[in-house]
Amino acid sequence: MVDIQRIVAPNPGPMTLDGTNTYVLGGEVVVDPGPADAQHVERLVALAPRLILVTHKHTDHTEAARELARSTGAVLRGLDPDECHGGSPLTDGEWIPVGDVELQILATPGHTHDSISIVVPGRAVLTGDTILGRGTTVIMHPDGAIAPYLASLDKLEALGDLEVLPGHGDPLPSVAEVARRYRAHRLERLDQVRAALESLGVTAAEAKVGDVADLVYVDLDDRVRGAAEASTAAQLSYLAEAG
């Protein structure tokens, strides 16, 4: 069985919870090196990884990736070619050997277009920001979108009761249970957006994002307003396309 180590990179905040989770698989694969904090990067360099994987392109997951690759000679790979260094882009369904097991790469777009999850068969799934350790995920419109996100939740639910190892926050016991909860939350938000549109007397295509966000996200903290408006824009786009 492959050893899984979690290292919390020090960048706490309203969007990153306690910090970014960096995972070390089998002592040789680093997933999401996180921010370019000097002590954090030094610790990762000392591990001398052969491979670095990023779950998506956001800098709280990738800022240290190229420096780590250059310092160790490790290959850096992500779904987006721009996130690669010395290796090819990841592909959906790809298997990557680590010790005596193989990791499976699953494309799970929605939070961003290039989001992936990494399955450690029979044990866990690393979900990046597709599923978090607490709270729910932002759909980062226009890069992220609702329809692919719902499809990604279906894909993750099909994995059953694998442990969730999220990009932020603590592990969760069952990816299937969390995927069902996330889907219910997202559908509830869509209903709230529909109600807001009815209250405002506009269509999804006509609505102003800020006006809808004010009705849907009550007592919104200014620190997360941008995230709330991104998800609102994604929801309005989804409803506009659905007609």
C-alpha positions in Angstrom: 0.0 0.0 0.0 1.3 3.4 -1.0 2.2 5.8 1.9 0.3 9.1 1.8 1.7 12.1 3.7 -0.1 15.4 4.1 1.8 18.6 4.6 -0.2 21.8 5.1 1.4 24.7 3.4 1.1 28.0 5.4 -1.3 30.2 3.5 -4.5 30.3 5.6 -7.4 32.5 4.5 -11.2 32.5 3.7 -10.6 30.6 0.5 -7.7 28.3 1.6 -9.1 27.4 5.0 -6.1 26.3 7.1 -3.7 26.4 4.2 -3.1 24.3 1.0 -2.7 20.6 1.4 0.4 19.2 -0.3 0.4 15.4 -0.5 3.4 13.1 -0.9 2.6 9.7 -2.4 5.0 6.8 -1.9 7.8 9.3 -1.0 8.2 10.1 -4.7 5.2 12.0 -6.0 4.3 15.5 -4.8 0.7 16.6 -5.4 0.0 20.4 -5.3 3.3 21.9 -4.0 1.3 25.0 -2.9 2.7 28.5 -2.3 6.3 29.4 -2.6 7.0 29.6 1.1 10.7 29.1 1.6 10.6 26.6 4.4 7.8 24.6 2.7 9.7 24.4 -0.5 12.9 23.4 1.3 11.0 20.6 2.9 9.7 19.3 -0.4 13.1 19.6 -2.1 14.6 17.4 0.6 12.2 14.7 -0.4 13.7 14.6 -3.9 10.5 13.7 -5.7 10.6 12.2 -9.2 7.1 13.6 -10.2 5.0 16.6 -9.4 1.3 16.7 -10.1 -1.0 19.7 -9.9 -4.8 19.3 -9.5 -5.5 22.7 -11.2 -3.8 25.9 -12.1 -4.6 28.2 -9.2 -1.5 29.6 -7.6 -2.3 28.5 -4.1 -1.7 25.0 -5.5 1.0 25.6 -8.1 3.2 28.6 -7.1 6.0 26.4 -5.8 5.7 23.8 -8.6 8.2 25.0 -11.1 10.8 25.9 -8.5 10.5 22.5 -7.0 10.8 20.9 -10.5 13.9 22.9 -11.3 15.5 22.2 -7.9 15.0 18.5 -8.0 14.8 17.6 -11.7 11.3 16.2 -11.2 8.8 16.1 -14.0 5.9 18.5 -13.5 2.5 17.6 -15.0 -1.1 18.9 -15.0 -4.0 18.7 -17.3 -3.3 22.1 -18.7 -0.1 22.2 -20.9 0.9 25.5 -19.3 1.3 23.8 -16.0 3.7 21.2 -17.3 7.6 21.2 -17.1 9.6 18.4 -18.6 6.5 16.2 -19.1 3.3 15.9 -21.2 -0.1 17.0 -20.0 -2.2 14.5 -18.0 -5.0 12.7 -19.7 -8.4 11.6 -18.3 -8.2 7.9 -17.2 -4.4 7.8 -17.3 -2.6 5.4 -14.9 0.6 6.4 -13.2 2.8 3.8 -11.3 3.9 4.6 -7.8 5.7 1.8 -6.0 3.5 -1.3 -6.3 0.3 0.6 -7.1 -1.0 2.8 -9.9 -2.7 6.2 -9.5 -5.6 7.0 -11.7 -6.1 10.5 -13.1 -9.7 11.6 -13.4 -10.6 14.8 -15.2 -13.1 16.6 -12.9 -13.7 20.0 -14.4 -16.1 22.5 -12.9 -14.1 24.5 -10.3 -11.8 25.2 -13.2 -11.6 23.7 -16.7 -8.4 21.8 -15.8 -9.3 20.4 -12.5 -8.4 16.8 -11.8 -8.8 14.2 -9.1 -6.2 11.5 -8.3 -7.4 8.1 -7.3 -5.3 5.8 -5.0 -7.3 2.6 -5.7 -9.0 1.0 -2.8 -8.0 3.8 -0.4 -8.5 7.5 -1.3 -9.1 10.2 -3.9 -7.2 13.5 -3.9 -9.8 16.0 -5.0 -8.0 19.4 -5.2 -10.7 22.1 -5.0 -13.4 19.9 -6.6 -14.3 18.8 -3.0 -13.1 20.6 0.1 -12.6 19.4 3.6 -15.3 21.8 4.8 -17.7 24.2 3.1 -18.3 24.0 -0.6 -16.5 24.7 -3.8 -16.5 27.9 -5.9 -17.3 27.6 -9.5 -14.8 30.0 -11.0 -16.7 31.4 -14.0 -15.9 31.7 -16.8 -13.1 29.2 -16.4 -15.3 26.9 -14.3 -18.9 25.9 -15.2 -21.9 24.2 -13.6 -22.7 21.5 -16.1 -19.2 19.9 -16.1 -19.1 20.3 -12.3 -22.3 18.3 -11.8 -20.9 15.6 -14.2 -17.7 15.5 -12.1 -19.7 15.0 -8.9 -21.3 12.0 -10.7 -17.9 10.6 -11.5 -16.7 11.0 -8.0 -19.8 9.5 -6.5 -19.2 6.4 -8.6 -16.0 5.8 -6.7 -18.0 4.8 -3.6 -16.6 5.2 -0.1 -13.0 6.1 -0.8 -11.6 8.6 1.6 -11.5 12.2 0.4 -8.1 14.0 0.6 -9.0 17.6 -0.3 -6.9 20.5 -1.4 -7.9 22.4 1.7 -9.2 21.2 5.0 -9.2 17.8 6.7 -9.9 14.4 5.1 -13.5 13.2 4.8 -14.6 9.5 5.1 -16.7 9.0 1.9 -16.4 10.6 -1.5 -19.8 9.2 -2.5 -21.5 10.8 0.5 -19.8 14.2 0.0 -20.5 14.2 -3.8 -24.2 13.7 -3.1 -24.2 16.5 -0.5 -22.4 18.8 -2.9 -24.8 18.1 -5.7 -27.8 18.8 -3.4 -26.2 22.1 -2.4 -25.5 23.1 -6.0 -29.1 22.3 -7.0 -30.4 24.3 -4.0 -28.3 27.3 -5.1 -29.8 27.1 -8.6 -33.3 27.1 -7.1 -32.3 30.2 -5.1 -31.0 31.9 -8.2 -34.3 31.1 -10.0 -36.2 32.7 -7.1 -33.9 35.7 -7.2 -34.5 36.2 -10.9 -38.3 36.0 -10.3 -38.0 38.6 -7.6 -36.0 40.9 -9.8 -38.2 40.3 -12.8 -35.4 39.5 -15.2 -34.1 36.5 -17.1 -30.8 34.8 -16.4 -29.3 36.4 -19.5 -30.5 39.9 -18.4 -29.6 39.7 -14.7 -26.7 41.6 -13.1 -24.5 39.3 -11.1 -24.1 41.5 -8.1 -27.9 42.0 -7.8 -28.5 38.2 -7.8 -25.6 37.5 -5.4 -27.0 40.0 -2.9 -30.3 38.0 -2.8 -28.8 34.5 -2.8 -25.8 35.0 -0.5 -27.2 36.8 2.5 -24.8 38.6 4.9 -22.0 38.1 2.4 -18.5 38.6 3.8 -16.6 41.1 1.6 -13.6 38.8 1.7 -15.4 36.1 -0.3 -17.6 38.4 -2.4 -15.6 37.7 -5.5 -15.9 34.0 -5.1 -19.7 34.3 -4.5 -20.1 36.4 -7.6 -18.1 33.9 -9.7 -20.4 31.1 -8.6 -23.4 33.3 -9.3 -22.2 34.1 -12.8 -21.7 30.4 -13.4 -25.2 29.7 -12.2 -26.7 32.4 -14.4 -24.8 31.1 -17.4 -26.0 27.6 -16.8 -29.7 28.7 -16.5 -29.4 31.0 -19.5 -28.1 28.1 -21.6 -30.8 25.8 -20.3 -33.4 28.4 -21.3 
